[in-house]
Amino acid sequence: MSFKLTSSAFKPGGAIPRKYTGEGEDVSPPLAWDGAPVGTKEFALICDDPDAPTPKPWVHWVIYAMAPEMRALPEAVPNEPQLTKPIAARQGKNSWDSGKTIGYRGPMPPPGHGTHHYHFKLYALDRPVGLAPAATKEQLLATMKGHVLGEAELIGTYERKK
C-alpha cells in the first residue's frame, strides 16, 4: 500500500471549499492518511503555496510531533502552539506577521492573481523531531533532513476573483 494523504473536504487537485479559506471560517480541513512506512516514529505536515507572489512559498501550516498511531487530523485544529486536544501535536509559525501566526491559516491569494495550488505534505519520520512549539518551516525541514521515511502529498486549489 502506498502512503496516501486525503481530505473528505476536497479531492486531489480540486478546489478547497471557502470554509477552509481566509474568506470563510479559516479553519483547517480534515485530513486522513494510510499506508505509512514501517518504522514511522512521528508525523509532520507542512502546507504552503508556491504560487504566492513572494520570494518563497507562503506557509499556511506547520504541524509536527504527531504520534505514529495517528491517521487523521480533524477539521478545525485549534491554533495553539502545544496541542493536547483533540490531538497531541505541536504547531509552528505560518507566514503571516500578525493575527494568527501559529497554526493553520487558509488560502487568501491576492484577488485576480489566478488559481493558487496549496500543497499539504505529510512526512513520516524515523525519529521524533524534538522541536519546541512555534518552529518555522525551515527549522522543521532542517531537523527532518535524513530522517524522512516517506512523503504523502495532497494538492488543493483556490482562487479569489477580482
N, C-alpha and C positions, 0 to 999 in steps of 0.2 A: 504494500500500500504506500502511495506517495504522500508526503507531508503536504497538507492542503489547508488553506485558510478560507473561510466563507463567512457570509453575513446573511441573516434572514431579512435584512432591510434592503439590500440591493444585490444584483447579480454581478459577476465579474465583468468589468468594463462598462457597467451600467451606471445610470445617474444615481447619485446619492440623494435620498429624499431631503427636502427642505428642513425637516425636523432636526436633522443632524448637522445643520449649517449655521453660520452666523446670522443668516436671515430668518432662521427658525428658532427652535428651543436651544440650539447649540449644545446638545448632549451627544455623548459618544454612541456610535451604533453598536448593536450586539455583534459579537464576533465569535466564531467557533472554529476549532481545528481538530484534525485527526491525522494519524499516520506519523506521529512524532518519532524521530530516530531513537533507536535503543541507546540507552546511556544518557538520555537527557536529564540534566540536573536542575535546569531552570529555563524559563522562557523570558524573552524580552521582545517588545514591539515598538516600532517607530513608524509614524505616519508623517509623510511630508509631501510637498507639492513642488516638483521640479519645474513646473510651468510658471511659477511666480516670477514677477519682474524684479527679482533680487539676485545678487551675485551667487547665492547658494540656495538650494531648495528651502522653501518655507516650512518650518517644522510645526506640525499640528498636534503631535502627541508623542511622548516618550514614556513608556511604562515598562518596568523590569522587576526582577526579584519575584517572578511568578513561579509558583511551585510546579514541579514536573508532573503532578497529578492533574493540574488544571487542563481543561479542554475548551474553555469558553470565557469570554468577558461579557458581562451583562450590559444591557443598554444603560446609559446614564451613569457611568462610573463617576463617583464624586471627584471633584478637582482638589484633592488633598495630596500633599507630598507622601505621607505614610498612610496606606490603607490597611484596615483590618476587616472592614465590612463594606460591601458584600463579598469582597475578595481580599486576600492578603497580597499586597504588592507595594512597590514604590513608584512614584511618578516624577518625571523630570520636567525641565523647562521647555516651553514651546517658544516660538519666535516673537510673540507679542511682548512689548515692553511695558504694557500697562493692563490693568484689569486682571483677568485670569491668566497668569503667566505660568502656572503649574497645571499639568493635566491636559485634557482634550479641549481643543478649540476647533470648531468645524470650518468647512470651506467658506471663504468670503473673498473670492478673487475680485479684482477691480471690475466695475461694470463695463461691459463691452470688450473685455480682454480675451474673449473666446473661451472655449472649453478647457478646463484645467483637469489634470489627472492626479488623483490622490492615491499614493502608494502606501498601503498598510503592509509592512514587512514584519513577519514574526520570525524570531530566531530561536532555535533550540540550541542550548549551550551545554557543554560538557562539565561546567562548574558554575557555581554562583558568582555573579559579577562583584558582589561585595561593595557596591557603591551606596553612598548615603542618599537620602531623598534629595530631589531638586538638581540632579545631574543634567548636563546638557547632552544632546545627541552625540556630539564629538567625544565627550568623556565616555559615554556608553560604548560607542564604536571602538574606541581605543582599548577599553577594558575587555571587550569581547574578542578582539583580534587573536586568531589562532585557537579559539575555543568554540567556534560555530560548527555544530554537527549537521545542521540543516536549516534551510530558509523556506518559508511559505509566503506567497505574496498575493494580495487581493488589491485590484485597482478599481477605484470608483471615479466617476466624473461629476463635475458641477460647473455651471456657467451662470453668471449674473448678466442679465440683459441690460441694455442701456436704459 
